[in-house]
Every structure is written in C-alpha cells, then in structure tokens.
Amino acid sequence: MQPPKIDSSSAEERRAFVLDAWKCLHCCDECGKCSILKGRDAETLYADYIEGKRSYMDITLQIRNRSVVTVVTE
C-alpha cells in the first residue's frame, strides 16, 4: 500500500496510514519493524509526514539510514 500523498490527504489519513504500516505483528523474528523503530514511536518519528511537512519516503530513508550498523574491520 502506498502512503497517502500530502497534497491530497488529511493529517488523520496520514496518521492512520503510519499507525497501520507500523503496527506490531507480534512476530519479531520475521517482521523486523521493532528493530527499525528501536523502541521509538512511529507516530512521533513520522510527525513531519503527518503534519504535511516532509514525505513519508524521506522520513523512512532517514530512519533506515540511522538503523544501518557499520562494521569496522582491521
């Protein structure tokens, strides 16, 4: 499912999308959502999208880039 476009949706529609997209599936080994959110609230992380300030994809990429673990080899 695609996120609602900012210019053609309400804040409530965007909030509902975020909450549905990030709801817990109670199967952490297969889902991976918890490891991406790292205990943070999806509604808080996507507040700028919900308020119509930034795109869903922009925020998602930022979250994923912060979740990447850097492996250092010597």
MODELLER restraints for C-alpha pairs under 7 A, 6 or more apart:
rsr = mdl.restraints
at = mdl.atoms
rsr.add(forms.Gaussian(group=physical.xy_distance, feature=features.Distance(at['CA:3:A'], at['CA:17:A']), mean=6.56, stdev=0.5))
rsr.add(forms.Gaussian(group=physical.xy_distance, feature=features.Distance(at['CA:3:A'], at['CA:56:A']), mean=6.86, stdev=0.5))
rsr.add(forms.Gaussian(group=physical.xy_distance, feature=features.Distance(at['CA:4:A'], at['CA:14:A']), mean=6.15, stdev=0.5))
rsr.add(forms.Gaussian(group=physical.xy_distance, feature=features.Distance(at['CA:6:A'], at['CA:52:A']), mean=5.51, stdev=0.5))
rsr.add(forms.Gaussian(group=physical.xy_distance, feature=features.Distance(at['CA:11:A'], at['CA:50:A']), mean=5.16, stdev=0.5))
rsr.add(forms.Gaussian(group=physical.xy_distance, feature=features.Distance(at['CA:11:A'], at['CA:51:A']), mean=5.89, stdev=0.5))
rsr.add(forms.Gaussian(group=physical.xy_distance, feature=features.Distance(at['CA:14:A'], at['CA:50:A']), mean=5.23, stdev=0.5))
rsr.add(forms.Gaussian(group=physical.xy_distance, feature=features.Distance(at['CA:15:A'], at['CA:43:A']), mean=6.98, stdev=0.5))
rsr.add(forms.Gaussian(group=physical.xy_distance, feature=features.Distance(at['CA:15:A'], at['CA:50:A']), mean=5.52, stdev=0.5))
rsr.add(forms.Gaussian(group=physical.xy_distance, feature=features.Distance(at['CA:18:A'], at['CA:42:A']), mean=6.86, stdev=0.5))
rsr.add(forms.Gaussian(group=physical.xy_distance, feature=features.Distance(at['CA:18:A'], at['CA:43:A']), mean=6.61, stdev=0.5))
rsr.add(forms.Gaussian(group=physical.xy_distance, feature=features.Distance(at['CA:19:A'], at['CA:42:A']), mean=6.97, stdev=0.5))
rsr.add(forms.Gaussian(group=physical.xy_distance, feature=features.Distance(at['CA:19:A'], at['CA:43:A']), mean=6.70, stdev=0.5))
rsr.add(forms.Gaussian(group=physical.xy_distance, feature=features.Distance(at['CA:22:A'], at['CA:33:A']), mean=6.81, stdev=0.5))
rsr.add(forms.Gaussian(group=physical.xy_distance, feature=features.Distance(at['CA:22:A'], at['CA:42:A']), mean=6.53, stdev=0.5))
rsr.add(forms.Gaussian(group=physical.xy_distance, feature=features.Distance(at['CA:28:A'], at['CA:34:A']), mean=6.91, stdev=0.5))
rsr.add(forms.Gaussian(group=physical.xy_distance, feature=features.Distance(at['CA:36:A'], at['CA:64:A']), mean=6.77, stdev=0.5))
rsr.add(forms.Gaussian(group=physical.xy_distance, feature=features.Distance(at['CA:36:A'], at['CA:67:A']), mean=6.09, stdev=0.5))
rsr.add(forms.Gaussian(group=physical.xy_distance, feature=features.Distance(at['CA:46:A'], at['CA:59:A']), mean=6.71, stdev=0.5))
rsr.add(forms.Gaussian(group=physical.xy_distance, feature=features.Distance(at['CA:48:A'], at['CA:54:A']), mean=5.48, stdev=0.5))
rsr.add(forms.Gaussian(group=physical.xy_distance, feature=features.Distance(at['CA:49:A'], at['CA:55:A']), mean=5.53, stdev=0.5))
rsr.add(forms.Gaussian(group=physical.xy_distance, feature=features.Distance(at['CA:49:A'], at['CA:56:A']), mean=5.62, stdev=0.5))
